[in-house]
Amino acid sequence: MTIRVLLADDQTLLRATFRILIDSCSDMEVVGEAADGHEAVTATREHRPDVVVMDIRMPGTDGLAATAAICGDETLAATRVLILTTFEIDEYVAQALRVGASGFLGKDVGTDELLSAIRTVAGGDALLSPAATRVLISRFLAAPEPAATANPVALAALTAREREVMALVAEGHSNHEIADRLVISPLTARTHVHRAMAKLNARDRAQLVVIAYQSGLLQAAQPD
């Protein structure tokens, strides 16, 4: 199955470079481009891509507002947003994760890493390394906006094992690491993760991390 990608960046040369790179892969294609957030939302509704590679700082409507619009549109539930940022750890990135982005990359990313990231996000997983997850949590998610805080009662729908697995996800562990810790198979770990996501209406693993902290399942460590 071909992964359909939309590129949203105000730098024409960068979009052209990404297009050449992505179109050179047999399993993905660029279906549209946008130079700002407004164009990104419009193009996403028109082309229904699997993944939007979204720059966060663009003139006019920025990538954060565009991400919120895309992820908040129920008709675009199958579309994932991969944030590109000049700074790997950025307060804007944390805000994007809160509104539904599936992960982020620095703009200095290598070609193989970019392509792998697109495939990861298209497959329904979040692109969050353990280190990046911990830094984001400690810096920005420790004090979530009250309106965005998840209801702790929602966690009552999870089994004890699902809560345990969700906590490990929130600490930045991969399915294989969770499997090793709980002495279960990676497939079983993945199943628990997906069941927790379904019960909490989380779009993906990234949103599950946010919910885990905002609901009080785990407390974020204060930054040094």
ChimeraX attribute file (.defattr): number of C-alpha atoms within 10 A of each C-alpha:
attribute: neighborCount
match mode: 1-to-1
recipient: residues
	/A:1	6
	/A:2	10
	/A:3	19
	/A:4	21
	/A:5	28
	/A:6	25
	/A:7	26
	/A:8	31
	/A:9	25
	/A:10	20
	/A:11	13
	/A:12	13
	/A:13	10
	/A:14	13
	/A:15	19
	/A:16	13
	/A:17	10
	/A:18	18
	/A:19	19
	/A:20	12
	/A:21	17
	/A:22	21
	/A:23	14
	/A:24	11
	/A:25	12
	/A:26	10
	/A:27	12
	/A:28	19
	/A:29	19
	/A:30	19
	/A:31	19
	/A:32	19
	/A:33	22
	/A:34	23
	/A:35	21
	/A:36	23
	/A:37	27
	/A:38	20
	/A:39	15
	/A:40	29
	/A:41	23
	/A:42	14
	/A:43	20
	/A:44	26
	/A:45	15
	/A:46	11
	/A:47	13
	/A:48	20
	/A:49	24
	/A:50	25
	/A:51	24
	/A:52	31
	/A:53	25
	/A:54	30
	/A:55	30
	/A:56	27
	/A:57	18
	/A:58	18
	/A:59	13
	/A:60	11
	/A:61	17
	/A:62	20
	/A:63	30
	/A:64	24
	/A:65	17
	/A:66	25
	/A:67	28
	/A:68	19
	/A:69	18
	/A:70	25
	/A:71	22
	/A:72	13
	/A:73	13
	/A:74	10
	/A:75	11
	/A:76	16
	/A:77	13
	/A:78	14
	/A:79	26
	/A:80	29
	/A:81	30
	/A:82	30
	/A:83	26
	/A:84	24
	/A:85	21
	/A:86	14
	/A:87	13
	/A:88	15
	/A:89	17
	/A:90	17
	/A:91	13
	/A:92	17
	/A:93	23
	/A:94	22
	/A:95	19
	/A:96	25
	/A:97	24
	/A:98	23
	/A:99	19
	/A:100	24
	/A:101	30
	/A:102	28
	/A:103	29
	/A:104	29
	/A:105	24
	/A:106	16
	/A:107	15
	/A:108	12
	/A:109	15
	/A:110	11
	/A:111	12
	/A:112	9
	/A:113	11
	/A:114	21
	/A:115	16
	/A:116	13
	/A:117	22
	/A:118	24
	/A:119	18
	/A:120	16
	/A:121	24
	/A:122	23
	/A:123	13
	/A:124	17
	/A:125	18
	/A:126	24
	/A:127	24
	/A:128	21
	/A:129	13
	/A:130	15
	/A:131	11
	/A:132	15
	/A:133	22
	/A:134	18
	/A:135	17
	/A:136	22
	/A:137	24
	/A:138	16
	/A:139	18
	/A:140	18
	/A:141	24
	/A:142	19
	/A:143	14
	/A:144	17
	/A:145	10
	/A:146	8
	/A:147	6
	/A:148	13
	/A:149	17
	/A:150	18
	/A:151	12
	/A:152	13
	/A:153	8
	/A:154	12
	/A:155	20
	/A:156	11
	/A:157	12
	/A:158	17
	/A:159	13
	/A:160	11
	/A:161	14
	/A:162	20
	/A:163	19
	/A:164	16
	/A:165	23
	/A:166	28
	/A:167	19
	/A:168	20
	/A:169	22
	/A:170	25
	/A:171	19
	/A:172	21
	/A:173	20
	/A:174	18
	/A:175	22
	/A:176	15
	/A:177	15
	/A:178	23
	/A:179	18
	/A:180	13
	/A:181	12
	/A:182	13
	/A:183	10
	/A:184	13
	/A:185	14
	/A:186	17
	/A:187	12
	/A:188	14
	/A:189	24
	/A:190	17
	/A:191	14
	/A:192	21
	/A:193	23
	/A:194	21
	/A:195	16
	/A:196	24
	/A:197	21
	/A:198	13
	/A:199	13
	/A:200	17
	/A:201	11
	/A:202	18
	/A:203	22
	/A:204	23
	/A:205	24
	/A:206	24
	/A:207	22
	/A:208	26
	/A:209	26
	/A:210	26
	/A:211	27
	/A:212	24
	/A:213	22
	/A:214	24
	/A:215	18
	/A:216	15
	/A:217	16
	/A:218	17
	/A:219	14
	/A:220	22
	/A:221	13
	/A:222	11
	/A:223	11
	/A:224	5
